Amino acid sequence: MYPSVKNVTPGEDYLLSIVFDNGERGTLDMKPYLDFGVFQRLKERNVFNRVRVSFDTIEWDSGIDLDPEFVYNKSERSVAQ
């Protein structure tokens, strides 16, 4: 089982700052995914910025969500200070 997302904050250049329930922090770069399928909608900054925690992962108001395993594996992680 993968750690749950506790907090997510949108940043510049389509980066997400994530805090996991195991004490790690991560940065997820969404740029590589913005040209595919439903993720194209996230190119609009006001849509991208409406990201939130939903259960154990992240989602956007538009209904787009990410698998928690994907979020954890694709994030550059460090231990929270």
C-alpha positions in Angstrom: 0.0 0.0 0.0 1.2 3.5 -0.9 1.3 6.5 1.5 -1.8 8.7 1.4 -1.7 12.3 0.3 -2.3 14.7 3.2 -1.8 18.0 1.5 -1.3 19.3 -2.1 -0.3 22.8 -3.2 -0.2 23.9 -6.8 3.0 25.8 -7.8 4.5 27.6 -10.8 5.3 25.7 -14.0 2.7 23.0 -13.3 4.4 21.6 -10.2 2.5 20.1 -7.3 3.9 20.1 -3.8 2.7 17.1 -1.9 2.8 16.0 1.7 2.3 12.2 2.4 1.1 10.6 5.6 4.4 8.8 6.1 6.3 12.1 6.6 7.7 12.5 3.1 7.2 15.5 0.9 7.2 15.3 -2.8 7.2 17.4 -5.9 5.2 16.1 -8.9 5.9 17.7 -12.3 2.7 17.5 -14.3 4.1 19.1 -17.5 4.9 15.7 -19.2 1.2 14.7 -19.0 -0.6 17.9 -20.1 -0.7 16.9 -23.8 -2.6 13.7 -23.2 -6.4 13.1 -22.9 -8.3 14.7 -20.1 -5.0 16.2 -18.7 -5.1 18.8 -21.5 -7.7 20.6 -19.5 -5.2 21.2 -16.7 -3.2 23.5 -19.0 -5.6 26.3 -18.0 -3.9 27.7 -14.8 -7.2 28.4 -13.1 -8.2 24.8 -13.6 -4.8 23.4 -12.5 -4.8 25.6 -9.4 -8.1 24.0 -8.1 -6.3 20.8 -7.1 -7.3 19.2 -3.7 -6.9 16.1 -1.6 -9.6 13.5 -2.1 -9.5 10.4 0.1 -5.8 9.2 -0.3 -4.9 11.0 -3.5 -5.4 14.3 -5.5 -8.1 15.5 -7.8 -9.2 18.6 -9.6 -12.7 20.2 -9.7 -13.1 19.0 -13.2 -13.2 15.4 -12.0 -9.6 14.5 -13.1 -7.8 12.5 -10.5 -4.6 10.5 -10.2 -3.9 7.1 -8.9 -2.2 7.3 -5.4 0.5 4.8 -6.6 1.3 7.1 -9.6 1.4 10.2 -7.3 3.9 8.5 -5.0 6.1 6.9 -7.6 6.3 9.9 -9.9 7.1 12.4 -7.1 10.6 13.5 -6.3 10.5 12.8 -2.5 12.3 13.9 0.6 11.6 13.5 4.3 9.5 16.4 5.7 11.3 18.8 8.0 
